[in-house]
Amino acid sequence: MALLSTNVLNIPPGAKRKSFKPLENNPVAMTSLANRLGLSESLMFEDVYSIDDPDLLGAVPRPCYGLILVFPINEAYEQFRVEEDNLFEDYHDFGENEEVIWFKQTIGTACGMIALLHCLANGDSPSFIRSGSDLEHLLNQIKSLEPIARANALCDCDALEEANELAAVEGESSVVPANTPMDLHFVCFVKSRTNRLWELDGRRKGPINRGDLKPEEDGLSQRALEFGVRAFLTREHERGSGDMRFSLVALV
């Protein structure tokens, strides 16, 4: 059993909670889940096997609309998270005030679904959502809601839970029961329409601006990788955790 678990969520007063079966960062299963919710089949998730090898990175189709990173929850990361979160106030924006749509996670072992929603709801991805789909309906519903009401809307969304249940059995790993202690976590990186790279994680206090990008730079550009995934990996290495169970998929 994991000593440090993604199941430990900060549930604020008034927030509902439930648990989903955990997902794996499998591009086929993630693509199927996104399509089932309402993403056009013109986009898909692809494995990113290296962010340093030019040939492997060059094999990933472009543009990249978002990245989903899976990483280990360990003492080094938790220390960093707490220290950085202490620099921020809790996020309360919604509607027209939001540069990016952020979801607070109150659903246990649902970080894979939360990361997927962050990826599909931001940047240019919404233009690929099918009209009349469950995903379009959900995003239209939550845009005007403050973060706690938005989290409750996710808890109340039967279509989301049903889609997650199907996706949980489509991966290559054995199905894990809902709310099983897990020490791996999902986070999303997206470029906003104002050319900023955002780290979106439902366990944090809100969305985190990681830096400005040029209009022509996407999520797999060198600058985006420096601000996001590479900085993440470097931090873990420098803190000497020795735990490098990372995987990365790109929405392309």
Solvent accessible surface area in square Angstrom, and as a share of the most:
residue,aa,sasa,rsa
1,M,204,0.91
2,A,24,0.19
3,L,178,0.89
4,L,57,0.29
5,S,15,0.10
6,T,1,0.01
7,N,24,0.12
8,V,108,0.62
9,L,23,0.11
10,N,118,0.61
11,I,49,0.25
12,P,29,0.18
13,P,131,0.82
14,G,67,0.64
15,A,20,0.15
16,K,99,0.42
17,R,121,0.44
18,K,63,0.27
19,S,34,0.22
20,F,2,0.01
21,K,55,0.23
22,P,18,0.11
23,L,22,0.11
24,E,48,0.21
25,N,20,0.10
26,N,16,0.08
27,P,22,0.14
28,V,116,0.67
29,A,7,0.05
30,M,2,0.01
31,T,24,0.14
32,S,35,0.22
33,L,1,0.00
34,A,0,0.00
35,N,28,0.14
36,R,87,0.32
37,L,4,0.02
38,G,0,0.00
39,L,0,0.00
40,S,28,0.18
41,E,137,0.61
42,S,80,0.52
43,L,9,0.05
44,M,91,0.41
45,F,6,0.03
46,E,53,0.24
47,D,46,0.24
48,V,11,0.06
49,Y,168,0.64
50,S,26,0.17
51,I,15,0.08
52,D,106,0.55
53,D,54,0.28
54,P,108,0.68
55,D,120,0.62
56,L,80,0.40
57,L,14,0.07
58,G,61,0.58
59,A,78,0.61
60,V,10,0.06
61,P,66,0.41
62,R,118,0.43
63,P,73,0.46
64,C,7,0.04
65,Y,42,0.16
66,G,1,0.01
67,L,3,0.02
68,I,0,0.00
69,L,2,0.01
70,V,11,0.06
71,F,0,0.00
72,P,0,0.00
73,I,6,0.03
74,N,22,0.11
75,E,137,0.61
76,A,14,0.11
77,Y,0,0.00
78,E,28,0.13
79,Q,98,0.43
80,F,31,0.13
81,R,41,0.15
82,V,73,0.42
83,E,83,0.37
84,E,22,0.10
85,D,11,0.06
86,N,109,0.56
87,L,141,0.70
88,F,84,0.35
89,E,155,0.69
90,D,81,0.42
91,Y,40,0.15
92,H,133,0.59
93,D,57,0.30
94,F,84,0.35
95,G,29,0.28
96,E,178,0.80
97,N,112,0.57
98,E,28,0.13
99,E,65,0.29
100,V,4,0.03
101,I,19,0.10
102,W,3,0.01
103,F,0,0.00
104,K,27,0.12
105,Q,3,0.01
106,T,1,0.01
107,I,3,0.01
108,G,0,0.00
109,T,3,0.02
110,A,1,0.01
111,C,10,0.06
112,G,2,0.02
113,M,1,0.00
114,I,3,0.02
115,A,2,0.01
116,L,0,0.00
117,L,0,0.00
118,H,0,0.00
119,C,0,0.00
120,L,0,0.00
121,A,6,0.04
122,N,7,0.03
123,G,11,0.10
124,D,77,0.40
125,S,0,0.00
126,P,46,0.29
127,S,83,0.53
128,F,55,0.23
129,I,25,0.13
130,R,106,0.39
131,S,104,0.67
132,G,71,0.68
133,S,14,0.09
134,D,75,0.39
135,L,2,0.01
136,E,58,0.26
137,H,130,0.58
138,L,4,0.02
139,L,8,0.04
140,N,93,0.48
141,Q,87,0.39
142,I,0,0.00
143,K,94,0.40
144,S,78,0.50
145,L,49,0.24
146,E,68,0.31
147,P,5,0.03
148,I,39,0.20
149,A,34,0.26
150,R,0,0.00
151,A,1,0.01
152,N,25,0.13
153,A,8,0.06
154,L,2,0.01
155,C,5,0.03
156,D,83,0.43
157,C,26,0.15
158,D,96,0.50
159,A,29,0.22
160,L,1,0.00
161,E,52,0.23
162,E,109,0.49
163,A,5,0.04
164,N,1,0.00
165,E,63,0.28
166,L,92,0.46
167,A,5,0.04
168,A,11,0.08
169,V,91,0.52
170,E,71,0.32
171,G,20,0.19
172,E,157,0.70
173,S,77,0.49
174,S,99,0.64
175,V,67,0.39
176,V,44,0.25
177,P,91,0.57
178,A,43,0.34
179,N,70,0.36
180,T,44,0.26
181,P,47,0.30
182,M,49,0.22
183,D,41,0.21
184,L,55,0.27
185,H,1,0.00
186,F,14,0.06
187,V,1,0.00
188,C,0,0.00
189,F,2,0.01
190,V,1,0.00
191,K,38,0.16
192,S,3,0.02
193,R,161,0.59
194,T,80,0.47
195,N,43,0.22
196,R,83,0.30
197,L,2,0.01
198,W,31,0.11
199,E,3,0.02
200,L,1,0.00
201,D,4,0.02
202,G,3,0.03
203,R,25,0.09
204,R,3,0.01
205,K,65,0.27
206,G,8,0.08
207,P,21,0.13
208,I,9,0.04
209,N,71,0.36
210,R,54,0.20
211,G,18,0.17
212,D,92,0.48
213,L,11,0.06
214,K,96,0.41
215,P,103,0.65
216,E,137,0.62
217,E,29,0.13
218,D,18,0.09
219,G,4,0.04
220,L,2,0.01
221,S,13,0.08
222,Q,103,0.46
223,R,86,0.31
224,A,2,0.02
225,L,0,0.00
226,E,87,0.39
227,F,66,0.28
228,G,3,0.03
229,V,3,0.02
230,R,41,0.15
231,A,40,0.31
232,F,3,0.01
233,L,40,0.20
234,T,59,0.34
235,R,38,0.14
236,E,0,0.00
237,H,133,0.59
238,E,131,0.59
239,R,91,0.33
240,G,61,0.59
241,S,39,0.25
242,G,73,0.70
243,D,32,0.17
244,M,98,0.44
245,R,107,0.39
246,F,43,0.18
247,S,48,0.31
248,L,14,0.07
249,V,1,0.00
250,A,0,0.00
251,L,0,0.00
252,V,18,0.10
